[in-house]
Amino acid sequence: MPQNKFEIVEEPINVEVIRQKVMSRNAGAITLFIGTVREMTKGKKTLSLKYEAYAPMAVKMFEQIEREMLEKWPDVLVAITHRVGHLAISDIAVVIAVSSPHRKVAYEANEFAIERIKQIVPIWKKEHWEDGTAWIGDQLENIPYPQGKPTVEEE
């Protein structure tokens, strides 16, 4: 299994490189989730996004997600890469690759991974709209972080 299955990167993500990380002779299916920057968000035109992350902890959380996945689906392989920095419309923000012997498991495990990323991984985004900007806060958009990331009291 290649090294660096879990990464936070500043450069554009090469989807094929991530797919190769989960290649296996036992895989009957590989699912790829490719999260991109969309232009319209809740009726507002987005010009770009800025992602920030606490990278060492984010990688640890990706590893935790893998452990959780293996408890549910012992035959899966997973690789996750999330980009940080300034991203334009249609840029790739995250790629999750999951392989398994069967397609249903690959789909389910991939969906599980993106939902858990939004729940537990310390990644924050700032949306740049036509009419201004705002730090969105946590990935579930439940907790706003006006300063861009949690303060000591919020952590």
Buried (B, 14 or more C-beta within 10 A) or exposed (E): EEEEBBBBBEEEBEBEBBBEBBBBEEBEBBBBBEBEBEEEBEEBEBBBBBBBBBBEBBBBBBBEBBEBBBEEBEBBBBBBBBBBEEBEBEBBBBBBBBBBBEEEBBBBBBBBBBEBBBEBBBBBBBBBBEEEEBBBBBBEEEEEBEEEBBEEEEE
